[in-house]
Amino acid sequence: MNLADFSGVWVFAEQREGVLQKVSLEILGEGRKIADKLGVKLTALLLGHDVKDLANDLGKHGADEVLVIDNPLLKNYTTDGYTKAICEVATERKPGILFIGATFIGRDLGPRVAARLSTGLTADCTILDVDVEKGDLLATRPAFGGNLMATIACPDHRPQMATIRPGVFSKLPVEDREFKVEEVNVNLQENDIRTKIIEIIKEHKDIIDISEAKILVAGGRGVGSKENFTLLEDLASVLGGTVAASRAAVEKGWIDKEYQVGQTGKTVRPTIYVACGISGAIQHVAGMQDSEVIIAINKDESAPIMKVADYAMVGDINKVLPEFISQIRRMKEEQ
Ligand SMILES: Cc1cc2nc3c(=O)[nH]c(=O)nc-3n(C[C@H](O)[C@H](O)[C@H](O)COP(=O)(O)OP(=O)(O)OC[C@H]3O[C@@H](n4cnc5c(N)ncnc54)[C@H](O)[C@@H]3O)c2cc1C
């Protein structure tokens, strides 16, 4: 493999039913920085059927070029179909780097593509950089249960692949930039796809996406019970926010997993994060440390969360929260 033949940063632009996934735009934002450092092109790779219109959004979010693979067989995601299409274009055009969002689809697709291209993949990355001289991607991810961060390079193979955690990077502001759209044909037959989608049944959940929330009131094991979560809901409601949780609270069955913050939950960066009865384990903090203002309520003044917090309240949430809520209500009435 001649490494010098490979160049450019590619981002898999994941769409579902014609809607671009936010993580793809976030990776384009970070991919732009990497491509600029290396002085190479940033390419978005868009697969689907009748999705060409989405190319515009990808260009406005930083791509220099959008490669559109439009094929009825790519209408819905299938491991076989998407892997074959991506590998065909990647083998022909030789990107230096290929990023994929660490969504359910990305976590399925990434390893398949990497194996078929005989290259390495760093999964679930949270920090990206490059060694400009060598052209090596430096992909960082939590390792050993989140107790340390490992930076992984793939110096001998190309493309260098990584899946990226949603919510970690910011998308670029929308701008009218110049970009090129190119439609690419791939040789894909019906019998290349071994799974047939017969019907898609969507689970209906009235769940708020905590990664979008501006104010989060999160509860941990210290909340004590499912019933006590209503105190957090009351605080969230007076603040105009949403509830979230630590893994311990989720494991207790007090709240749905969709609301979990942290390494194995979601990454959030709200304006205000109120941590109630949460100790501040490294795996939790990894998902909320970029919040603008962190308020911690904990009866243990030496809990690690108190060091991360901008405001630390030492006390029992059963006493602190009702008082906190009534003071905010009073302040609002006085306004
Ligand atoms: C691979 C791996 C991935 C993980 N991923 C995640 C993740 O994504 N998210 C996550 O959150 N965790 C994750 N964890 C678990 C993590 O290590 C901690 O176990 C977990 O975050 C602890 O949750 P907690 O803070 O709610 O509970 P605890 O650590 O038990 O803390 C409870 C806190 O509540 C306080 N408290 C108790 N009663 C009250 C009261 N009445 N009033 C006020 N304070 C009170 C206590 O002082 C204590 O600080 C992961 C662990 C591993 C190994």
PDBQT file of the ligand as one rigid body, heavy atoms in Angstrom, charges set to zero:
ROOT
HETATM    1  C1  LIG A 401     -17.499   1.396  31.166  1.00  0.00    +0.000 C 
HETATM    2  C2  LIG A 401     -18.350   2.238  32.066  1.00  0.00    +0.000 A 
HETATM    3  C3  LIG A 401     -19.192   3.162  31.475  1.00  0.00    +0.000 A 
HETATM    4  C4  LIG A 401     -19.993   3.969  32.294  1.00  0.00    +0.000 A 
HETATM    5  N1  LIG A 401     -20.811   4.895  31.706  1.00  0.00    +0.000 NA
HETATM    6  C5  LIG A 401     -21.506   5.742  32.486  1.00  0.00    +0.000 A 
HETATM    7  C6  LIG A 401     -22.314   6.774  31.917  1.00  0.00    +0.000 A 
HETATM    8  O1  LIG A 401     -22.457   6.905  30.697  1.00  0.00    +0.000 OA
HETATM    9  N2  LIG A 401     -22.957   7.611  32.765  1.00  0.00    +0.000 N 
HETATM   10  C7  LIG A 401     -22.859   7.521  34.120  1.00  0.00    +0.000 A 
HETATM   11  O2  LIG A 401     -23.488   8.330  34.822  1.00  0.00    +0.000 OA
HETATM   12  N3  LIG A 401     -22.133   6.535  34.677  1.00  0.00    +0.000 NA
HETATM   13  C8  LIG A 401     -21.466   5.644  33.910  1.00  0.00    +0.000 A 
HETATM   14  N4  LIG A 401     -20.749   4.643  34.490  1.00  0.00    +0.000 N 
HETATM   15  C9  LIG A 401     -20.911   4.410  35.930  1.00  0.00    +0.000 C 
HETATM   16  C10 LIG A 401     -20.087   5.341  36.793  1.00  0.00    +0.000 C 
HETATM   17  O3  LIG A 401     -18.794   4.790  36.984  1.00  0.00    +0.000 OA
HETATM   18  C11 LIG A 401     -20.748   5.538  38.173  1.00  0.00    +0.000 C 
HETATM   19  O4  LIG A 401     -20.946   4.282  38.766  1.00  0.00    +0.000 OA
HETATM   20  C12 LIG A 401     -22.092   6.256  38.100  1.00  0.00    +0.000 C 
HETATM   21  O5  LIG A 401     -21.973   7.446  37.343  1.00  0.00    +0.000 OA
HETATM   22  C13 LIG A 401     -22.560   6.589  39.521  1.00  0.00    +0.000 C 
HETATM   23  O6  LIG A 401     -23.804   7.193  39.459  1.00  0.00    +0.000 OA
HETATM   24  P1  LIG A 401     -24.261   8.198  40.614  1.00  0.00    +0.000 P 
HETATM   25  O7  LIG A 401     -23.300   9.343  40.671  1.00  0.00    +0.000 OA
HETATM   26  O8  LIG A 401     -25.675   8.489  40.357  1.00  0.00    +0.000 OA
HETATM   27  O9  LIG A 401     -24.185   7.263  41.905  1.00  0.00    +0.000 OA
HETATM   28  P2  LIG A 401     -23.167   7.255  43.099  1.00  0.00    +0.000 P 
HETATM   29  O10 LIG A 401     -21.760   7.209  42.630  1.00  0.00    +0.000 OA
HETATM   30  O11 LIG A 401     -23.639   6.194  44.021  1.00  0.00    +0.000 OA
HETATM   31  O12 LIG A 401     -23.352   8.670  43.792  1.00  0.00    +0.000 OA
HETATM   32  C14 LIG A 401     -24.484   9.075  44.471  1.00  0.00    +0.000 C 
HETATM   33  C15 LIG A 401     -24.198  10.436  45.060  1.00  0.00    +0.000 C 
HETATM   34  O13 LIG A 401     -25.377  10.932  45.656  1.00  0.00    +0.000 OA
HETATM   35  C16 LIG A 401     -25.036  11.571  46.872  1.00  0.00    +0.000 C 
HETATM   36  N5  LIG A 401     -26.243  11.508  47.710  1.00  0.00    +0.000 N 
HETATM   37  C17 LIG A 401     -26.804  10.431  48.314  1.00  0.00    +0.000 A 
HETATM   38  N6  LIG A 401     -27.950  10.772  48.913  1.00  0.00    +0.000 NA
HETATM   39  C18 LIG A 401     -28.125  12.093  48.704  1.00  0.00    +0.000 A 
HETATM   40  C19 LIG A 401     -29.092  13.029  49.093  1.00  0.00    +0.000 A 
HETATM   41  N7  LIG A 401     -30.187  12.649  49.777  1.00  0.00    +0.000 N 
HETATM   42  N8  LIG A 401     -28.949  14.317  48.743  1.00  0.00    +0.000 NA
HETATM   43  C20 LIG A 401     -27.853  14.712  48.036  1.00  0.00    +0.000 A 
HETATM   44  N9  LIG A 401     -26.878  13.881  47.640  1.00  0.00    +0.000 NA
HETATM   45  C21 LIG A 401     -27.022  12.577  47.968  1.00  0.00    +0.000 A 
HETATM   46  C22 LIG A 401     -23.858  10.795  47.431  1.00  0.00    +0.000 C 
HETATM   47  O14 LIG A 401     -23.085  11.599  48.284  1.00  0.00    +0.000 OA
HETATM   48  C23 LIG A 401     -23.104  10.434  46.142  1.00  0.00    +0.000 C 
HETATM   49  O15 LIG A 401     -22.130  11.426  45.820  1.00  0.00    +0.000 OA
HETATM   50  C24 LIG A 401     -19.948   3.838  33.702  1.00  0.00    +0.000 A 
HETATM   51  C25 LIG A 401     -19.074   2.902  34.261  1.00  0.00    +0.000 A 
HETATM   52  C26 LIG A 401     -18.292   2.109  33.472  1.00  0.00    +0.000 A 
HETATM   53  C27 LIG A 401     -17.359   1.127  34.100  1.00  0.00    +0.000 C 
ENDROOT
TORSDOF 0
